[in-house]
Amino acid sequence: MGFSRMDCQFPSHGDKCSAWLYLPDGAVKPPLVVMAHGFGGLKNCGLEPYAELFAEHGLAVLLFDYRGFGESEGTPRQLISPRRHVEDYHAAVTWARGLKDIHSEKIALWGTSFSGGHAIVAAAQDPKIAAISIQVPFVSGIASATPIVIQNGPKYFFKAAFSAFRDLWRAATAREPYLIQIYGAPDEFAILNTHDTKAGYESLIPPGLEVENATPARIFLTLVLYRPLIVAGRVKCPALVIAGEHDSLIPIKSVKKAAAKMKRAELISLPIGHFEPYLGETFNQVSKKQLDFLKTHLL
């Protein structure tokens, strides 16, 4: 089945989020999947193949960038904020429910890494969500931060805390944010700097696209406190959870715990790392499982 893709925008808390709307050819009021990227990612960094596959099989897709990222409006720029990101998911769903060409009662959420956690939170808050499909999902800030702090030692912890408070002070005094790297090599100071992080992020950036590897440092404080795991038990809809057994950023134990709390969750554990679902044979394997799940619960 063919599909069309159009540029669009939807409102979110006074700003407009940039999005692509995929519509399958010939489908009458198709279900829709709302998608957004993970930690500091953009919609054109590895997510298009998923959106295209879903659209080719009869599902509409709304793929968007959060406020402050890409072509979306909003300041501060590049601000990674769980609260704002979840608000943007809700705004996307609200806008999509108003589209005359979409089945408003069959809207699913898709998330990867950080946005996998957002999908859990948004579905817990909105009982009308029809399904969620998440891969290598962030479910606990403490669980994800602990191995990074252990890897980097106490100096990393104190530098991170100092950077976060420095950024908050700059925000309180109406100055530009204090920025730090989102990803880096193990010997670099960055929020994420495991052995495969830098290569993994850079593998998702299309040739010629300039991506800013920076975010306001206040995320260090909110990241540790963000725990979608806590509300996972409130997710009533069917959920597909794909976990990576070799994930350097998301401990699989925490993912299994979150899946166990969701009453209608299917957990699939695969021998993959955090960045493998976007590329090659792993993409084919993971995307097929997600497509089958979404078709079962939406079509």
C-alpha positions in Angstrom: 0.0 0.0 0.0 1.3 3.5 -0.9 1.1 6.5 1.4 1.5 10.2 1.4 3.4 12.4 3.8 2.6 16.0 4.6 4.3 18.6 6.8 2.0 19.9 9.6 2.1 21.6 12.9 0.0 21.2 16.1 -0.3 23.5 19.1 1.3 22.7 22.4 1.2 25.1 25.4 1.5 28.2 23.3 4.0 26.9 20.8 3.7 24.8 17.6 5.3 21.4 17.2 6.6 20.4 13.8 5.4 17.1 12.5 4.9 14.8 9.6 1.5 13.2 9.0 1.6 9.9 7.0 -1.7 8.8 5.5 -2.0 5.3 3.8 -3.5 5.5 0.3 -7.1 4.5 0.0 -7.7 3.9 3.8 -10.9 5.3 5.2 -10.4 6.7 8.7 -7.3 4.7 9.5 -6.0 4.2 13.0 -3.1 6.5 13.9 0.3 6.0 15.7 1.8 9.0 17.4 5.6 8.8 17.4 8.5 10.9 18.8 12.2 10.3 19.4 14.1 9.6 22.5 16.8 11.6 24.4 17.6 14.6 22.3 16.6 12.9 19.0 14.9 14.4 16.0 12.1 12.9 13.9 14.4 12.4 10.9 17.1 10.5 12.8 16.2 6.9 12.4 12.4 7.0 12.8 11.2 7.5 9.2 11.6 3.8 8.3 9.2 2.9 11.2 6.7 5.5 10.1 6.9 4.4 6.5 6.5 0.7 7.3 3.4 1.4 9.4 1.9 3.6 6.7 2.5 1.0 4.0 0.4 -1.4 6.0 -2.7 0.8 6.6 -1.8 2.8 9.7 -1.6 6.6 9.7 1.3 8.1 11.6 2.0 11.4 13.3 5.8 11.8 13.8 6.8 14.9 15.6 9.6 16.9 17.3 9.2 18.2 20.8 9.1 21.9 21.6 12.5 23.4 21.4 13.8 20.7 18.9 14.2 20.7 15.2 11.7 22.9 13.4 9.3 23.0 16.4 8.9 26.3 18.2 9.7 26.8 21.9 12.4 27.9 24.2 14.8 27.1 25.7 16.1 25.4 22.7 17.3 21.8 23.1 15.7 21.5 26.5 15.2 17.9 27.4 12.3 17.9 29.8 10.1 14.8 30.6 7.2 17.0 31.7 7.2 19.0 28.5 7.7 16.0 26.3 4.7 14.2 27.8 2.7 17.4 27.4 3.7 17.3 23.7 2.5 13.7 23.3 -0.9 14.7 24.8 -1.0 17.7 22.5 -0.3 15.5 19.5 -3.1 13.1 20.5 -5.6 15.9 21.1 -4.8 17.4 17.7 -5.0 14.0 15.9 -8.4 13.2 17.5 -9.7 16.3 15.7 -8.7 15.2 12.3 -11.7 14.2 10.2 -9.7 11.6 8.2 -8.5 9.7 11.3 -10.2 7.1 13.5 -10.2 9.1 16.7 -10.8 6.2 19.0 -7.9 4.1 17.6 -4.8 6.1 18.5 -1.7 4.3 19.7 1.6 5.7 21.1 5.0 4.6 20.0 8.2 5.3 21.9 11.9 4.5 21.9 14.4 4.9 24.7 13.4 8.1 26.6 10.1 8.4 24.6 9.3 4.9 25.6 8.9 6.2 29.1 6.9 9.1 27.9 4.5 6.7 26.1 4.0 4.9 29.4 3.2 8.1 31.3 0.9 9.5 28.6 -1.0 6.2 28.4 -1.3 6.1 32.2 -2.8 9.6 32.1 -5.1 9.0 29.1 -7.3 5.8 29.3 -8.5 6.4 25.7 -5.1 5.4 24.3 -5.7 2.2 22.3 -2.2 0.7 22.6 1.4 1.5 23.1 4.5 0.0 21.4 7.8 0.8 23.1 11.4 -0.4 22.5 14.4 -0.2 24.8 12.3 2.1 27.0 13.6 4.4 29.7 11.6 3.5 32.9 13.7 4.7 35.8 16.2 7.5 36.1 17.9 6.0 39.1 18.3 2.6 37.3 19.8 4.3 34.2 22.0 6.8 36.1 23.6 4.4 38.5 25.8 2.5 36.1 26.9 5.7 34.4 27.9 7.2 37.7 29.7 4.0 38.7 31.5 4.0 35.3 32.6 7.6 35.6 33.3 7.9 39.3 32.4 10.5 41.9 33.9 13.4 40.0 31.3 12.9 37.3 28.5 13.0 39.9 29.8 16.3 41.4 30.5 17.9 38.0 27.0 16.9 36.9 25.4 18.4 40.0 27.4 21.6 39.7 26.5 21.9 36.0 22.8 21.4 36.7 22.7 24.1 39.5 24.7 26.4 37.3 22.1 26.1 34.6 19.3 26.6 37.0 20.9 29.8 38.3 21.3 31.1 34.8 17.6 30.4 34.2 16.6 32.2 37.4 18.6 35.2 36.4 17.2 35.3 32.8 20.4 34.3 31.1 21.2 31.8 28.4 21.2 28.2 29.5 24.4 26.4 30.5 24.8 23.7 27.9 26.4 20.3 28.1 26.9 17.5 25.7 24.0 15.0 25.3 26.3 12.2 24.2 30.0 11.5 24.1 32.8 8.9 24.3 33.6 7.3 27.7 36.4 9.8 28.3 34.2 12.8 27.6 31.9 14.6 30.0 28.4 14.1 28.6 25.0 13.0 30.0 25.3 9.7 28.1 28.9 8.4 27.6 28.8 4.6 27.6 31.0 2.6 25.2 28.4 2.6 22.4 26.7 5.9 22.9 28.6 8.2 20.6 28.7 5.8 17.7 25.1 4.9 18.3 23.8 8.5 18.2 25.9 9.4 15.2 24.7 6.3 13.2 21.2 7.8 13.3 22.1 11.2 11.9 21.5 11.4 8.1 24.3 12.8 5.9 24.3 16.5 5.7 22.0 17.1 8.7 23.5 19.3 11.4 22.4 18.2 14.9 23.3 20.1 18.0 24.8 17.8 20.6 23.9 20.0 23.6 21.1 20.5 26.1 20.6 22.7 29.2 22.4 21.0 32.1 19.3 21.1 34.4 18.3 17.7 32.9 20.7 16.0 35.3 18.4 16.7 38.2 15.1 15.9 36.5 16.5 12.8 34.8 17.2 11.0 38.1 13.7 11.8 39.4 11.9 10.6 36.3 10.4 7.2 36.9 7.7 6.0 34.4 7.9 2.7 36.2 5.9 4.2 39.1 2.8 4.7 36.9 3.2 1.7 34.6 0.5 -0.1 36.6 -2.1 2.5 35.5 -1.6 1.6 31.8 -4.8 -0.2 30.8 -4.3 -0.6 27.1 -2.4 -3.4 25.3 1.4 -2.8 25.4 4.3 -4.2 23.5 7.6 -3.9 25.3 10.8 -4.8 23.5 13.9 -4.9 25.8 17.6 -5.2 24.9 19.6 -7.8 26.8 22.8 -5.9 26.0 21.5 -2.4 26.5 24.2 -0.1 28.0 21.7 2.6 29.0 18.6 0.9 30.1 19.0 -2.0 32.6 16.8 -4.8 31.4 15.8 -5.7 35.0 14.0 -2.3 35.3 12.2 -2.8 31.9 11.0 -6.2 33.0 9.7 -4.7 36.2 7.7 -2.0 34.3 6.3 -4.6 31.9 5.2 -6.8 34.8 3.2 -3.9 36.2 1.2 -3.3 33.0 -1.8 -5.6 33.0 -1.9 -6.2 29.2 1.8 -6.1 28.4 3.7 -8.4 26.1 7.5 -8.4 26.9 10.0 -9.4 24.2 13.6 -9.7 25.3 16.2 -9.7 22.5 20.0 -10.0 22.5 20.5 -6.5 21.2 22.0 -3.2 22.3 20.4 0.2 22.8 21.0 1.5 19.3 20.4 -1.6 17.2 16.6 -1.4 16.7 17.1 1.3 14.0 19.4 -0.5 11.7 19.8 -3.6 9.5 18.3 -7.0 10.4 17.5 -5.9 14.0 15.2 -3.1 12.6 13.5 -5.7 10.3 13.0 -8.0 13.3 11.8 -5.4 15.8 9.6 -3.4 13.3 7.8 -6.6 12.2 6.9 -7.4 15.8 5.6 -3.9 16.3 3.7 -3.9 13.1 2.0 -7.2 13.9 1.1 -5.9 17.4 -0.3 -2.6 16.1 -2.3 -4.3 13.4 -3.8 -6.7 15.9 -5.0 -4.0 18.2 -5.8 -1.2 15.8 -7.0 -2.7 12.5 
